[in-house]
Amino acid sequence: MAKKKNPNAVALGKLGGSKGGKIRAAKLTSEERREIARNAVLARWAKAREKAQQKDLQDKT
């Protein structure tokens, strides 16, 4: 049986959720934005590196 969402809660979520990222980005300094972007890149590269290592292990077996 599917859970029904409270329509009032959904409306409140749409009000704040759609603005959150834009408002947060506007409050950040360029240095903070740069650090966040750098961390995201490092996370993506780490994930790609891990995937490549797993593939190498599979190829060796």
N, C-alpha and C positions, 0 to 999 in steps of 0.2 A: 504494500500500500504506500503510495507516495505521500510524503509529508507536505502539508500546505504551509506556505509562508504567510506570516502576518503582513497584510498589505501596508499597515502603518510603519512597520519596521523597514519594509522594502523602500517606501517613500523617503524615510529618513536617511537610509543608506545612499540613495541616489543623490540626495541633496549635498551631503558632505563628501561622498566618495568621488564624485566627478570633478570636484574642485581641488581636492587634496594635493595631487601631484603638482599642479601648476602653482599653487600658493606656496608649497614647500620649496619648489625650485626658485621662486622669486625671492625667497628669504635667504637662500644660500649664497655665499660669496663664490667668486669664480674659483678660488682655491679649493673650497669644499666640493664644488661640482667636479673639478678636475680629479680630486681624490676618489670620489664615488665612481667616476668613469674608469679610472685606473684600476680600482678594485674589481669592477665588472669585467674588464679585459683580462685581468689575471685569472679570474675565476673561469672565464671561457677557455683560455689557453690551458689551464690545468685540466679541465674536463676533456679537451681534445687530446692532450698528452696522455691522459689515463686511457682513453679509448684506443689510441695508437698502441700503447703497451699491451693492452688486452688482445688486440689483433695480432701483435707479434707473438704473444704466447700461444695463441691458437694456431698460428702458422707453423710454429716449431713442433707441434704435436702431431 
